[in-house]
Amino acid sequence: MLRRSIAFLLAVFLLFSSLVFGFTICIDPGHQEKGDPTHEQIAPGSTETKARVSTGTRGVKTGIPEYVFTLEFSFLLRDRLVQEGFDVIMTRERHDINISNIERAKIANEANADLAIRIHADYSANSEVKGFMLLIPSPDSIHTAPIYSESRRAAEKIMASLLNISGISSLGIRQRSDMTGFNWSKVPVLIFEAGFMSNPEEDVLLASQDYREKLVEALVSGISDYFLSR
Ligand SMILES: [Zn+2]
């Protein structure tokens, strides 16, 4: 009986690991040590431009820079996705680098990633504001309409999974047409804004290994649900 149970569990494990095997996830740890204020086109063919990459925010209580949080968090996420059988590429693995939002999008495009996930933390002038949110490309822009529906489906699976974390605050899924990293993306993409570093409570939470691991587990489970339901 025990041997049959083990064989069954092994079969289930192999089935699940093979189903996500071959899917490529591109993780983009938001920002870098020094921002680059020189401009780049917000979308292909656009006359509108934006800074190549901004510096990001900083924890109001912990003082942790956003670019440090995003990279540490991305390493945790990468390791767990690899364990699940995904192929993972990262747009950066160090702080001292200069890659713009267009270049980050192109890394995912060139790898033909099945999903790009960009990691950020948020800032608000109102220190009361807290909660995570998921940003996805808009269906109303010619640049992002082709990747809208798959990006939304992935975001909904991830949202459902994150909401299982007890006590977590959610600000929902929001559509954006003003993000360079979305407009240049040819693959489904979303931004995980993990929480507000301008809210003292959430800043401390985001610095804790325990909370980071909970978020990562929820992301991994949401991402797996998305691929298993394709
Ligand atoms: Zn950011």
Residues whose N, C-alpha, C, O or C-beta is under 5 A from the ligand:
A	BS01	ZN	G30 G56 H120 A121
